[in-house]
Amino acid sequence: MKPVFVASAAIFSSCFIASSLSSAEEFESKDLNEVIVVAARIEQNMLNVPASVEILAEDAINMSNIITVDELFKTAVGVDLQGSGFPGSPIKLNMRGLTPGFQSKRVLVLVDGRRLNDEYQGNAEFALLPADSIQRIEIIHGPASALYGSNAMGGVINIITRKGTDTPITIIEASGGSYNTQHYKISHGAKFGSVNYFITGSHVETDGYLNNEDGTDRNWRADNTTFNIGTVLNTTSEIRLHVGAYLGKGSDEESDRESRKNHQMLIYTLKWNDNMDACLIVRAYQNASRDKYDWKYPGVGIYDQQTLAGEIQQSFWVGNSHRVVIGGEFRQENVDIEEVAGPINEATDTTGLYLQDEILIGETINIMAGIRNDANDDYADAWSPRLGALWHATKNSEIFASVNRAWRAPGMSDRFVMIQYMGMTFQGNPDLDPEILTAYEIGMRHRVPNKLNIETVLFYNDMKDSFDFIMDTDGVFRNRNATHMITYGIEAGVRYQINETYSIAANYSYTDGEYEQFDSNPAVEGNQPAYLAPHKVAVQLDFLCPLGWKHSWRWRYVDARFGDAQNDPANKMDDYMTVDWRLRIPVTKHADLTLNLDNLFDEKYREFPSFNQPGLIIMAGAEVTF
């Protein structure tokens, strides 16, 4: 079926900023409503951003009762999420039609500003990303390589975690349900003088909704811990430490997998004024992971990956009309792979320098100009310019437009892999060039304070030198720059606060495109890009009943999509609709019961060609706070 209406889109609920830059009383004294970090790398009023930005606020996250982060994006504006929602399951997330196979490579994912896309494939594994301590999520729709470099093509997702406050809090949660899925979590946060901290620990396990061909469950078990502590050195500076560890085990059709991950990050902030828009930020972090695949065909693969990174950034005002951000980043990525076809031991260094100037012209016009250069000896340098403009047409309306150039670096697997998988041979290409995207957008925002928010955006993307594994005449899939693709569309929506009890949000996105060039198979030219679903609609109704029960109803429609560039009808996945219901029941002042019913009407549908998505999923739980 096709939707016969265009619902509007929106993006705003209350916006909170609790960036890793501020933690002590002096850092928290100001009103941070409608302030974001991700769009400019500094605190900035959301209404001054010449781009489409979405905030997933803390209240909405808490109401979702989620286990992994991917579940939050089901109804996000313009975000195309494919996957089951079970921990450890395949998850694919893309934005604005930039669909790279079975991975999430063309969206950059940050956690408190730390890059999460891995070293080997450039992928962010959402199903291995617990939702244990999230305060809010900021999403940039569209490219942001001018500030963030590689992978920031379809958009940027910045996950911001919780910190301790003056009121100590301990939260204990337990839930269970379909397919023997269980989730247990304890978290605690507090603030004493100049020191605050927040710590979490969780365990999740599921037998999944699918069986492998040998009759075993596609299961997953995982434990996760995080620790976030900050201290104010004086009234103008702060230092903060983030530490975390993850251990997961499970099996699927191809392997038994064990995944170990850990990270450490240290951030120093020195502010130059009463706001956080003129400050020095120094960040250093390490990501490390070790994945062991015991393949069910002969052989074992061990994948050790590590990133060491350092960033320094200075923001300052030049007069009253120029706010400048200048910074540099150095990142060393290492992989040590023991694979069936042979070892891969490689490292690559990337140095990025960026400059951005936000120019205020009177009280109604903002111009944002920026440029970044990323230098890497293993492939060509990448330049990422950006120009955006915003006009405050009225007190409650803005019109904005931008042009951006973005890029994606070839990952270690793209360059060096040599592997046989499911009877097919894949061979990397060390001479790959980066993918290059030129993007345009124009949009408008309008609001009635405390009542209505509306946003509509038109976009056009032109992506050249896309690389992919393409089969040659000898049957080997070799990676090369072979594709030129365009995508275009509209994202639109509305959020309406009906009264103190009811609110409704709806969003609609239309995305289309085609392959302009496909060297290995010219017959594909003119076809719709693989995995692109043209129409997506989401509607969410939240209400509080007289008994104090909180309800959230979510309806989602996703259009049909092809599972390959050839647009083979045999690999076409039909459109579908799903309805989810979230319920939170206060039992006492400190205890709630929760109930999730996903796919309430047991819709049968596919998001990947090879298997159906789950039917009705029931999860019930309890949460105690003291």
Buried (B, 14 or more C-beta within 10 A) or exposed (E): EEBEEBBBBBBBBEBBBBBBBBBBEBBBEBEBEBBBBBBBBBBBEBBBBBBBBBBBBBBBBBBBBBBBBBBBBBBBBBBBBBBBBBBBBBBBBBBBBBBBBBBBBBBBBBBBBBBBBBBBBBBBBBBBBBBBBBBBBBBBBBBBBBBBBBBBBBBBBBBBBBBBBEEEBEBBBBBBBBBEBBBBBBBBBBBEEBBBBBBBBBBBBBBBBBEBEEEBBBBBBBBBBBBBBBBBEEEBBBBBBBBBBBBBBBBBBBBBBBBBBBBBBBBBBBBBEEBBBBBBBBBBBBBBBBBBBBBBEEBEBBBBBBBBBBBBBBBBBEEEEEBBBBBBBBBBBBBBBBBBBEEBEBBBBBBBBBBBBBBBEEEEEBBBBBBBBBEBEBBBEBBBBBBBBBBBEEEBBBBBBBBBBBBBBBBBBBBBBBBBBEEEBBBBBEEBBBBBBBBBBBBBBBBEEEEBBBBBBBBBBBBBBBBBBBBEEEEBBBBBBBBBBBBBBBBBBBBBBEEEEEBBBBBBBBBBBBBBBBEBBEEBBEBBBBBBBBBBBBBBBBBBEEEEBBBBBBBBBBBBBBBBBBBEEEBBBEBBBBBBEBBBBEEEEEBBBBBBBBBBEEBEBBBBBEBBBBBEBBBBBBBBEE
